[in-house]
Amino acid sequence: MQNYYTSKVILITGGAQGIGRGMAQAFSRVGAQVILTDLDPEAGEDALTWLDSQYLKADFLPCDVSKKEQVKGIMQQIEQKYGQLDVLINNAGIASPARKPLAELPVAEFDQVLSVNLRGPFLCAKYALPLLEKTLHPAILNITSTRAFMSEPDTFGYSASKGGLEALTHSLAVSLGPKVRVNAISPGWIETGLWQKEGRKTEPHHSQEDKDQHPVGRVGTPEDIAEAALFLCSDKAGFITGQSLVIDGGMTVKMIYHE
Ligand SMILES: NC(=O)c1ccc[n+]([C@@H]2O[C@H](COP(=O)([O-])OP(=O)(O)OC[C@H]3O[C@@H](n4cnc5c(N)ncnc54)[C@H](O)[C@@H]3O)[C@@H](O)[C@H]2O)c1
């Protein structure tokens, strides 16, 4: 991977914290030019300082991915500075502020989740496309969720948005091929407490029951997602498009009976 990524430009949305921060570290380690974009400028600066402390470099561009003009703006800045984009990772995502029964859920909250989690990736793909098409093996990676396929009660917007993003993945793959490959990673429970900005960091604590829900015996980490992202966005995955890789430690294949 080291040689493959040294001349590549990678944009990671929501890259300042959590899984996005983990992917920024991984792509930067293999020599890629990483650009983070995030709604939270303080988290963006914190991420750059954190990467710098490991002798890793990245750029930060503030942006709300649900806003068309802001997305167009960062693509213009990338064009001016780098002239191309090799990989777009649509990672930015939000859950509803609180789970609410259907009757009590404000329509605006449902719309907001769809706007970030589904409209955002659509806008980023649309306005990144001219830059992606300038490169040899461009790729888009969408970060969905196992909640696209199964739900807890009262998670309407999040589940619907992630199901939509799964469908957008194959729709983009058949539309943008053969030039651009488009895949998804569908994470399960990923612990991101230590991957947040200062002041938002939390020390992970998982009970034995939490661990036992996973056939691999533990909760996931941002590194688990980043390793697969490195592969899926490289030409080693050149025959893979329109696919979604579930990375959940086996949680969604485990049946649970209470007798
Ligand atoms: N952590 C998990 O267990 C888990 C599981 C399944 C899927 N996911 C998905 O992975 C992705 C990352 O999740 P995470 O847990 O790392 O979240 P996180 O909250 O730790 O990080 C998300 C980042 O996205 C940024 N962001 C939020 N709204 C934005 C917007 N409108 N524009 C730009 N940036 C925005 C936030 O500021 C934050 O820095 C999300 O799409 C999430 O749905 C996470």
The ligand as an ORCA input file, in Angstrom:
! r2SCAN-3c Opt
* xyz 0 1
  N     -19.201      4.406     15.519
  C     -20.037      3.438     15.170
  O     -20.321      2.509     15.952
  C     -20.647      3.442     13.783
  C     -21.357      2.298     13.382
  C     -21.912      2.264     12.111
  C     -21.754      3.340     11.251
  N     -21.081      4.444     11.651
  C     -20.947      5.541     10.695
  O     -19.588      5.902     10.563
  C     -19.488      7.290     10.285
  C     -18.585      7.944     11.314
  O     -19.150      7.730     12.595
  P     -18.356      8.024     13.943
  O     -18.884      7.082     14.953
  O     -16.930      8.086     13.674
  O     -18.928      9.480     14.289
  P     -18.259     10.718     15.078
  O     -19.404     11.514     15.608
  O     -17.215     10.231     16.005
  O     -17.546     11.536     13.903
  C     -18.325     12.075     12.865
  C     -17.683     13.354     12.381
  O     -18.544     13.878     11.353
  C     -18.666     15.283     11.547
  N     -19.925     15.760     10.950
  C     -21.179     15.652     11.458
  N     -22.054     16.255     10.643
  C     -21.350     16.749      9.593
  C     -21.695     17.478      8.435
  N     -22.963     17.854      8.205
  N     -20.719     17.829      7.564
  C     -19.432     17.471      7.812
  N     -19.038     16.788      8.898
  C     -19.988     16.421      9.776
  C     -18.620     15.478     13.052
  O     -18.251     16.814     13.390
  C     -17.579     14.430     13.461
  O     -16.278     14.983     13.494
  C     -20.916      7.834     10.307
  O     -21.416      7.885      8.992
  C     -21.661      6.805     11.127
  O     -23.030      6.762     10.815
  C     -20.517      4.529     12.910
*
